Amino acid sequence: MTATEVAVRTYKPHARPAWRRALLTRETAIVVILVLVVVVSLATVPNFDSPLTATYLLRDVAPILLIALPMTLIIVTEEIDLSVASIVGLASVVTGLLTQAGLPFPLAALAAVLVGTLAGAFNGFLVTVVGLPSLAVTIGTLALFRGIAVGLLGTTAITDFPESWTDLAKANIPGTPIPVVMILFAILAVVFAVLLHFTPYGRSLYAIGLNKDAAAFSGIDVARTKFQLFVLSGAVSGFAGVYFTLLYSNARGDNAMGMELQIIAAVLLGGVSIFGGRGALHGVIAGVLLIGTLGSALRLAGISSDIINVITGLLLIASVVSTSLLAWLQTRRFGALSRRRRPGDDRRPQPAPQ
């Protein structure tokens, strides 16, 4: 290629302007829907505007927000972890038993997080070393970890925890209805967002989700990366189990039962593709808050928990279906554009006339 050819080469502009590419996204749509739900709830639902409502809402969604961070990374790589709620329950039981045995609470909490980390490592080993599908593995470990938790504690509950720690779990930032745990979540959210969206490691996760074979050929250690994500998911779930125990002053084997549905629904609703390779963390956070806000508003309106679970399930189905539908429409659109392309569009640029 001559210097003249380089000088005259031009590139086609994007089909859409930058503001449309930035704003007209699924993640932005979820944020807009969240705002609308909040506005409508403030106007129509009794007591929704109470500061106490905001406090309880944020306390309830805090474990979901925490676990949704590593879950986003896992689903971006086209894997899934259905055992997270069972790890929360197991960590809760470990926290309660060790505290009851006289171990200082910080050590009991550290042991619970370690148990969660080991549980995540077990999932990662079966997926990345043994080569089993993560869906089958984590369905199995969902039952396994829950069974261990219930077996350790039986049908009893441990409710005696240091008051200073339970008060901290329930404390708000002074002068606001925002729980203190939201500070930790904000820090972790920034760390995960930078990791996913602004580092080579994050780009490798998207590459794995789009095509794991191509990612491996490009030098990415796919197995090690996925193993790290499952370990991270287990550790965060273990910490969420400790927080859950302190928040409700209750250690039981059935704690957080069914929470995995809410987490996965929120992640998929937030724009992460179940087929991997696509998603943004701000959409996931908006998805968690949307489901939490909707559930809180419906409870205040007198709707039963069974109906709320049905709505959550429908949102999960809608998230998967809409992702597939958008991908199909995009494929048809690009196919139509390529068929309309002029025959000479793909030719190399010609030298400028002398």
C-alpha angles and dihedrals in degrees: 000000000000127000088250091057091051091051095054099041112118133182127223115251120245115276089237129039119253095256091056092048089051100042107027095071135118091249091056090048091055091050090051092048090049091053091048092050090050093048094047092046092050090052100043112021117081115240093003089120092058116115087227089062091055091048095052092043093054092043091053096048095042095090090046092049091050096049093041089067097067091031088062091056092048095051091045086062090052095255132110138207115209094168098073096100091049089052088052089054093046092049089049091054093047090050092051097045095047092046090049089051089059101259113146109261097242090056091046090051092048090051090051091052089048090052089051090049091051090048090053090048089053090054091047092049093053092047102041105027104030090035100228121152112264093228092060094039096051094043086057096045090045087066094036097053092042091050092051091049094050091042093054096050104022116199095325128100132217113221104162109102132148107281093220090061096044090049090052091052090052097040123115129217103268112271095009138082089233116113118237090239088070088071090061091045092051091052092048092045091055091047093049093044092052090045094050102037107027109034136071088242090060091048089052089056091056090046091053091049093050096046121345093191092054089045090053092049089051090059102265115140095227097182095049092046093052091045090054091052094052090048090050091048091052093049094050091045089052091053090047087054091055091049091046090053093050094043094056096026087229134114113194135153091237096052114136092012108176095009091123089070092056093046096049092042090053094047093050093041088053091063104267110140116234085216092060134237098080138076145087129227097229089058090053092051089050089049092053092048091046094054091043094048093046091050092048093049093048092049091051088049090056099255114151122246090243091061090047089053090051090052091049090051092049090050089052092051091045090051093054094042094047092050091053092044093051091049090050093049091048091051092051091047094052090044091054091048092051092050090052093049114118116251092245097051095096097048120113115259115266124231116268115258112268 
